[in-house]
Every structure is written in C-alpha cells, then in structure tokens.
Amino acid sequence: MVTPISGGTAFDFGAAAQATAAQPQTTPAPAAHTKIPTRIEPAADTVKLSPSAQVRLLKTQGETIPQIAINTALSAEAVDGYLGITQALPATVAAGNK
C-alpha cells in the first residue's frame, strides 16, 4: 500500500529525473525557392594607373625600357620621358679640327 506524502513538490518526488532531456533546437530547412550562397565573393576593386605611374611601377619591377614600351603600348621616348631619362645630343665635331 502506498501512502501519499503531503507538502512535497514534483521535484521532491523524482519528477525531475524522469523529465525528458532537452532537445537541441533545429533550424527549419529553407524553402525550395530560397538559394543559400555557398561562398560569398567579395566585390572586386580595380585601380587604373596613369601611364606615368604604370611606367614607374614596371621599372621598379625590373622591366627594361623596351619591355615597358611594349607592355604599355608607348614609345620608348615616352617611357624615357616618364622616367626622366633624357638622351644626350650627339657631339658635333668642329669644322676646323681635322
């Protein structure tokens, strides 16, 4: 025969031990029409260098004047001008020094 105990709570009677374990929350599956990105692509930033800056950059990277002229579609004289290179004038021989 079982005699009820008065004044107790459900916890006192072992109800807590019988409670089911907490279930982890699950995220509902997205609707079929919802597209989830697999990878986020950053926006591409671009920089356009001026011809002068491009020539100087290529020179610091070790390219020669002819290579720079070809890569930038500039004349060798223009590349020289951007780099501050001046061509020496050819020496003229005086007419009296023969």
Residue pairs with C-beta under 8 A, 6 or more apart in sequence:
5 12
5 13
10 16
30 36
49 57
51 72
51 74
51 78
51 82
52 82
54 72
55 68
55 72
55 74
55 79
55 82
55 83
56 82
56 83
58 67
58 68
58 71
58 72
59 68
59 83
63 71
65 76
65 79
65 80
65 83
65 85
66 76
68 74
68 79
69 75
69 76
69 78
69 79
72 79
74 82
80 86
80 87
